[in-house]
Amino acid sequence: MPAGPVGQSVVESIERSLADTEFRAEYERLRPYEELARIVIMRRAALGLTQAELAARMDTTASAISRIESGQHATSAQTLKKLGDAFGGRAVVGFEFGPTRKPERELIVL
């Protein structure tokens, strides 16, 4: 298990922090942005692209890609579409209704 900067594991540190209500709320708020960031970083790396090269494909700036990859900022549907196009794929968004175990999904391709 990787150790954190003060000797405890990263998992232990996060688990302790999640006990704090304010920390947990912020952690949950940022979770989808961090998940998107991981996808973008991994896909960009798989394609061998720099942030600047991905930005050029999307007609945006490297700093915009950096913000997405930070996992700290919301991303618009238009930007998701541009990411999908730049990666040679499609951005798919939607909603889930009903029980979490077997929800009804309604999805669209951007």
Protein Blocks (a to p, Z undefined) as FASTA:
>chain_A
ZZdfkopafklmmmmmmmpmklmmmmmmmmmmmmmmmmmmmmmmmnopafklmmmmnopa
fklmmmmmnopaccdfklmmmmmmmnopacdddddedjfklccdddddZZ
